[in-house]
Amino acid sequence: MGTAEQTFSVHNDGDGELVLDPTSFSLPAGFALLTAPATAVVPGGSTSFTIRLDAAVAGQFQGQMSFATNVPHENPFQFWLYGQVAAPEPEVVVRYTDAYGYEEALYSGYSSVYFGSTVVNSPVSQAF
């Protein structure tokens, strides 16, 4: 699985310079700031930042992230992050080569292997 990353664009739709403080980013547990945005965005301009959901341990991760701006009614700017990291699951597959030389897969609860017939004291073996 690895990591999940999301890039966000910050646009300045106003008519004054937008100031961002990349050092103010506050992220919930399980998330990390991978790339920071520019500190200043001119009117009509944009910058971006990337957040990574670390996949070091399995579980659900969520919380509010925030960062400081110079916009009085949006300081800090906040939104929620959600993510889930699933533990890898093993899958058992047993295979053997049948009497005709074909490799066959066995499925738990459904498969059977015929060992043929033999006489007493003449064991029959099958390699799996």
C-alpha positions in Angstrom: 0.0 0.0 0.0 2.6 2.6 1.0 1.5 6.1 1.4 -1.4 8.3 0.2 -0.7 11.8 -0.8 -3.0 14.7 -1.7 -2.0 18.0 -3.2 -4.1 21.1 -2.4 -4.1 24.4 -4.3 -4.5 27.7 -2.4 -5.9 30.5 -4.6 -6.0 34.2 -3.8 -9.4 35.4 -5.1 -9.0 38.7 -3.4 -7.4 41.9 -4.4 -4.6 42.0 -1.8 -1.6 39.8 -1.1 -2.4 36.6 0.7 0.1 35.6 3.3 0.5 32.0 4.5 2.7 30.7 7.3 3.9 27.2 6.4 5.5 26.8 9.9 2.0 27.1 11.4 0.6 23.9 9.8 -1.1 21.8 12.4 -1.9 18.3 11.3 -3.6 15.4 13.1 -1.7 12.3 14.0 -1.0 10.1 11.0 -0.6 13.0 8.6 2.5 14.9 7.5 3.2 18.0 5.4 5.2 16.8 2.5 5.6 20.1 0.6 4.8 23.5 2.0 3.1 26.3 0.1 4.7 29.7 -0.8 4.5 32.3 2.0 2.9 35.0 -0.3 0.3 34.7 -3.0 -0.5 37.7 -5.3 -4.1 38.5 -6.2 -5.3 36.0 -8.9 -2.3 33.7 -8.1 -2.1 30.3 -6.4 0.3 28.0 -4.5 0.1 24.4 -3.4 1.0 22.1 -0.6 1.0 18.3 -0.3 -0.1 16.3 2.7 0.7 12.6 3.1 -1.2 10.0 5.1 1.6 8.0 6.6 1.0 4.2 6.4 3.3 3.1 9.2 0.5 1.5 11.2 -3.0 0.2 10.5 -6.0 2.3 11.7 -8.3 5.1 11.0 -6.8 8.6 11.1 -8.8 11.8 11.3 -8.7 15.3 12.6 -8.7 19.0 11.8 -5.7 20.6 10.1 -5.1 24.3 10.1 -2.6 26.9 9.0 -2.3 30.6 9.6 -3.2 33.3 7.0 -3.5 37.1 7.0 -7.2 36.9 6.3 -9.0 37.9 9.6 -12.1 35.8 9.1 -10.1 32.8 7.9 -7.2 32.7 10.4 -6.6 30.0 10.9 -7.9 28.3 7.8 -9.2 24.9 8.9 -10.5 21.7 7.4 -10.8 18.0 8.3 -8.7 15.1 7.1 -9.7 11.5 7.1 -7.9 8.4 6.1 -7.7 4.7 6.7 -4.7 2.4 6.6 -5.5 -1.3 6.3 -3.2 -4.0 7.5 -1.9 -6.3 4.8 -3.6 -9.7 4.7 -1.9 -12.9 3.8 -3.5 -15.2 1.3 -2.8 -18.9 1.5 -2.4 -20.8 -1.8 -1.3 -24.4 -1.9 -0.3 -25.8 -5.3 0.9 -29.3 -6.5 1.7 -30.9 -9.8 -1.0 -33.5 -10.8 -0.4 -36.9 -12.4 -0.5 -35.2 -15.9 2.1 -32.6 -15.1 -0.2 -29.7 -14.6 0.2 -27.4 -11.6 -3.1 -27.3 -9.7 -4.2 -24.8 -6.9 -6.0 -26.1 -3.9 -8.7 -24.0 -2.3 -9.5 -24.3 1.4 -12.7 -26.3 2.0 -13.3 -27.0 -1.7 -10.4 -29.0 -3.1 -9.3 -32.6 -3.0 -6.3 -34.5 -4.1 -6.5 -38.1 -5.4 -3.6 -40.2 -4.3 -4.6 -43.1 -6.5 -4.5 -46.7 -5.2 -1.7 -48.8 -3.9 -1.1 -52.1 -2.0 -0.1 -52.6 1.6 3.4 -51.4 2.4 3.7 -49.4 -0.8 3.1 -45.7 0.2 2.1 -43.1 -2.2 3.6 -39.6 -1.8 2.6 -36.2 -3.2 4.7 -33.1 -3.0 3.0 -29.8 -2.3 
